[in-house]
Amino acid sequence: MHSVSVLALDGVLAFDLSTPLEVFGSTRLPDRRVAYTVRDCAPHDEVDAGAFGLRTTNVLDASAGADTIIVLGRSHGADIR
């Protein structure tokens, strides 16, 4: 199965994070099996998304074996940690 990791950094836009998680996470094969294994990953367990914080389920190391890694944009003025 193809694996996808979505990398969230501080300053991530919630919409940008949720879109690939939803699209890849809901894609099904013709026989209705899940088409992708999808993970959200971040350098630490909580990401600053501006107005709120997001808790991630996987640290950055979880993306090591991914077939595809999606690196999301960040809002203007986001500090790099």
MARLUMPA-193838 format. One record per atom (N, C-alpha, C): residue number from 1; x negated, y, z negated. Coordinates in Angstrom, 3 decimals. Layout:
// residues N
<NUM,<X,Y,Z>>
...
This chain:
// residues 81
<1,<-0.851,-1.178,0.000>>
<1,<0.000,0.000,0.000>>
<1,<-0.893,1.236,0.000>>
<2,<-0.506,2.215,0.770>>
<2,<-1.250,3.468,0.878>>
<2,<-1.053,4.271,-0.411>>
<3,<-2.156,4.762,-0.980>>
<3,<-2.043,5.540,-2.213>>
<3,<-2.344,7.007,-1.953>>
<4,<-1.555,7.869,-2.594>>
<4,<-1.678,9.318,-2.447>>
<4,<-1.853,9.924,-3.831>>
<5,<-2.869,10.769,-3.976>>
<5,<-3.052,11.537,-5.203>>
<5,<-2.834,13.004,-4.885>>
<6,<-2.083,13.676,-5.740>>
<6,<-1.802,15.099,-5.568>>
<6,<-2.534,15.825,-6.686>>
<7,<-3.506,16.649,-6.319>>
<7,<-4.358,17.326,-7.283>>
<7,<-3.764,18.675,-7.658>>
<8,<-3.512,18.865,-8.941>>
<8,<-2.964,20.127,-9.456>>
<8,<-4.024,20.826,-10.297>>
<9,<-4.316,22.055,-9.946>>
<9,<-5.248,22.877,-10.707>>
<9,<-4.473,24.004,-11.375>>
<10,<-5.096,24.648,-12.369>>
<10,<-4.450,25.794,-13.004>>
<10,<-4.066,26.801,-11.934>>
<11,<-2.884,27.385,-12.058>>
<11,<-2.379,28.333,-11.094>>
<11,<-1.548,27.684,-10.003>>
<12,<-1.333,26.372,-10.113>>
<12,<-0.532,25.670,-9.101>>
<12,<0.888,26.226,-9.090>>
<13,<1.463,26.272,-7.913>>
<13,<2.867,26.653,-7.790>>
<13,<3.697,25.383,-7.951>>
<14,<4.670,25.410,-8.825>>
<14,<5.457,24.212,-9.124>>
<14,<6.081,23.610,-7.863>>
<15,<6.557,24.450,-6.957>>
<15,<7.149,23.961,-5.710>>
<15,<6.113,23.199,-4.882>>
<16,<4.899,23.740,-4.811>>
<16,<3.836,23.078,-4.043>>
<16,<3.472,21.722,-4.637>>
<17,<3.567,21.584,-5.938>>
<17,<3.292,20.305,-6.585>>
<17,<4.443,19.332,-6.381>>
<18,<5.655,19.807,-6.546>>
<18,<6.804,18.902,-6.474>>
<18,<7.082,18.388,-5.059>>
<19,<6.756,19.182,-4.047>>
<19,<7.079,18.778,-2.675>>
<19,<6.385,17.489,-2.248>>
<20,<5.053,17.377,-2.310>>
<20,<4.446,16.109,-1.894>>
<20,<4.806,14.944,-2.816>>
<21,<4.992,15.221,-4.102>>
<21,<5.396,14.139,-5.016>>
<21,<6.754,13.589,-4.602>>
<22,<7.671,14.473,-4.257>>
<22,<9.020,14.056,-3.860>>
<22,<9.018,13.395,-2.486>>
<23,<8.338,13.995,-1.524>>
<23,<8.334,13.457,-0.161>>
<23,<7.692,12.074,-0.111>>
<24,<6.481,11.946,-0.627>>
<24,<5.811,10.647,-0.586>>
<24,<6.446,9.649,-1.551>>
<25,<6.932,10.138,-2.690>>
<25,<7.539,9.252,-3.678>>
<25,<8.882,8.687,-3.264>>
<26,<9.593,9.375,-2.358>>
<26,<10.907,8.868,-1.941>>
<26,<10.906,8.195,-0.576>>
<27,<9.764,8.154,0.078>>
<27,<9.689,7.506,1.391>>
<27,<9.769,5.993,1.237>>
<28,<10.631,5.382,2.027>>
<28,<10.820,3.930,1.977>>
<28,<10.510,3.305,3.331>>
<29,<10.050,2.083,3.307>>
<29,<9.831,1.296,4.515>>
<29,<11.176,0.780,5.017>>
<30,<11.235,0.253,6.247>>
<30,<12.511,-0.249,6.774>>
<30,<13.196,-1.286,5.873>>
<31,<12.388,-2.045,5.121>>
<31,<12.983,-3.047,4.230>>
<31,<13.297,-2.470,2.839>>
<32,<13.217,-1.118,2.707>>
<32,<13.555,-0.364,1.491>>
<32,<12.473,-0.406,0.404>>
<33,<11.336,-1.023,0.680>>
<33,<10.237,-0.981,-0.300>>
<33,<9.614,0.414,-0.306>>
<34,<9.010,0.771,-1.430>>
<34,<8.312,2.050,-1.550>>
<34,<7.128,2.048,-0.576>>
<35,<6.958,3.140,0.160>>
<35,<5.906,3.219,1.174>>
<35,<4.560,3.662,0.612>>
<36,<4.567,4.424,-0.468>>
<36,<3.339,4.983,-1.029>>
<36,<3.301,4.827,-2.544>>
<37,<2.105,4.674,-3.058>>
<37,<1.869,4.838,-4.482>>
<37,<1.433,6.290,-4.646>>
<38,<2.133,7.051,-5.480>>
<38,<1.867,8.483,-5.602>>
<38,<1.500,8.811,-7.043>>
<39,<0.433,9.626,-7.196>>
<39,<-0.002,10.062,-8.531>>
<39,<-0.211,11.569,-8.527>>
<40,<0.143,12.195,-9.622>>
<40,<-0.285,13.573,-9.840>>
<40,<-1.569,13.502,-10.656>>
<41,<-2.542,14.312,-10.337>>
<41,<-3.829,14.304,-11.036>>
<41,<-4.246,15.737,-11.338>>
<42,<-5.003,15.890,-12.409>>
<42,<-5.505,17.205,-12.795>>
<42,<-6.795,17.015,-13.582>>
<43,<-7.601,18.073,-13.675>>
<43,<-8.844,17.965,-14.441>>
<43,<-8.608,17.749,-15.937>>
<44,<-7.438,18.140,-16.424>>
<44,<-7.083,17.950,-17.837>>
<44,<-5.597,17.644,-17.911>>
<45,<-5.090,17.300,-19.076>>
<45,<-3.713,16.794,-19.167>>
<45,<-2.610,17.852,-19.097>>
<46,<-2.976,19.126,-19.148>>
<46,<-1.967,20.169,-18.982>>
<46,<-2.472,21.208,-17.993>>
<47,<-1.592,21.600,-17.095>>
<47,<-1.928,22.554,-16.044>>
<47,<-1.107,23.820,-16.248>>
<48,<-1.762,24.967,-16.132>>
<48,<-1.084,26.255,-16.242>>
<48,<-0.419,26.570,-14.906>>
<49,<0.909,26.591,-14.895>>
<49,<1.665,26.891,-13.677>>
<49,<2.306,28.268,-13.769>>
<50,<1.653,29.175,-14.446>>
<50,<2.173,30.544,-14.558>>
<50,<3.167,30.678,-15.688>>
<51,<4.443,30.654,-15.366>>
<51,<5.492,30.860,-16.365>>
<51,<5.645,29.687,-17.319>>
<52,<5.067,28.553,-16.978>>
<52,<5.169,27.376,-17.848>>
<52,<3.970,26.462,-17.614>>
<53,<3.814,25.496,-18.510>>
<53,<2.746,24.509,-18.378>>
<53,<3.315,23.185,-17.881>>
<54,<2.514,22.465,-17.133>>
<54,<2.912,21.148,-16.633>>
<54,<1.989,20.090,-17.231>>
<55,<2.579,19.039,-17.730>>
<55,<1.780,17.924,-18.232>>
<55,<1.618,16.919,-17.099>>
<56,<0.395,16.500,-16.880>>
<56,<0.129,15.534,-15.830>>
<56,<-0.007,14.139,-16.428>>
<57,<0.200,13.143,-15.611>>
<57,<0.135,11.775,-16.105>>
<57,<-1.207,11.113,-15.828>>
<58,<-2.035,11.736,-15.002>>
<58,<-3.332,11.148,-14.659>>
<58,<-4.415,12.214,-14.661>>
<59,<-5.577,11.855,-15.181>>
<59,<-6.713,12.764,-15.102>>
<59,<-7.350,12.625,-13.726>>
<60,<-8.271,13.489,-13.431>>
<60,<-8.894,13.562,-12.118>>
<60,<-9.473,12.232,-11.648>>
<61,<-10.026,11.436,-12.549>>
<61,<-10.619,10.145,-12.176>>
<61,<-9.621,9.206,-11.507>>
<62,<-8.338,9.389,-11.769>>
<62,<-7.315,8.509,-11.196>>
<62,<-7.229,8.646,-9.681>>
<63,<-7.760,9.725,-9.134>>
<63,<-7.713,9.913,-7.683>>
<63,<-8.869,9.225,-6.969>>
<64,<-9.783,8.634,-7.704>>
<64,<-10.996,8.046,-7.116>>
<64,<-10.708,7.010,-6.032>>
<65,<-9.716,6.170,-6.190>>
<65,<-9.437,5.141,-5.203>>
<65,<-8.330,5.492,-4.229>>
<66,<-7.894,6.741,-4.215>>
<66,<-6.765,7.125,-3.358>>
<66,<-7.152,7.105,-1.883>>
<67,<-6.196,6.711,-1.049>>
<67,<-6.398,6.764,0.400>>
<67,<-6.283,8.201,0.901>>
<68,<-5.414,8.975,0.287>>
<68,<-5.204,10.373,0.657>>
<68,<-5.169,11.214,-0.614>>
<69,<-5.882,12.337,-0.598>>
<69,<-5.841,13.285,-1.717>>
<69,<-5.332,14.612,-1.175>>
<70,<-4.265,15.116,-1.774>>
<70,<-3.695,16.400,-1.375>>
<70,<-4.131,17.431,-2.412>>
<71,<-4.825,18.454,-1.947>>
<71,<-5.289,19.525,-2.825>>
<71,<-4.349,20.712,-2.621>>
<72,<-3.686,21.101,-3.679>>
<72,<-2.678,22.162,-3.602>>
<72,<-3.294,23.540,-3.739>>
<73,<-2.625,24.521,-3.156>>
<73,<-3.038,25.905,-3.310>>
<73,<-2.722,26.395,-4.712>>
<74,<-3.234,27.566,-5.017>>
<74,<-3.001,28.166,-6.329>>
<74,<-2.512,29.585,-6.141>>
<75,<-1.824,30.104,-7.150>>
<75,<-1.338,31.478,-7.067>>
<75,<-2.519,32.458,-7.110>>
<76,<-2.306,33.635,-6.570>>
<76,<-3.346,34.650,-6.580>>
<76,<-3.684,35.029,-8.012>>
<77,<-4.926,35.208,-8.286>>
<77,<-5.349,35.642,-9.610>>
<77,<-5.464,34.524,-10.620>>
<78,<-5.319,33.259,-10.223>>
<78,<-5.442,32.149,-11.159>>
<78,<-6.910,32.000,-11.564>>
<79,<-7.148,31.838,-12.851>>
<79,<-8.503,31.608,-13.348>>
<79,<-8.902,30.166,-13.130>>
<80,<-10.149,29.948,-12.769>>
<80,<-10.655,28.579,-12.623>>
<80,<-11.224,28.153,-13.956>>
<81,<-10.812,26.997,-14.401>>
<81,<-11.344,26.453,-15.660>>
<81,<-12.283,25.327,-15.354>>
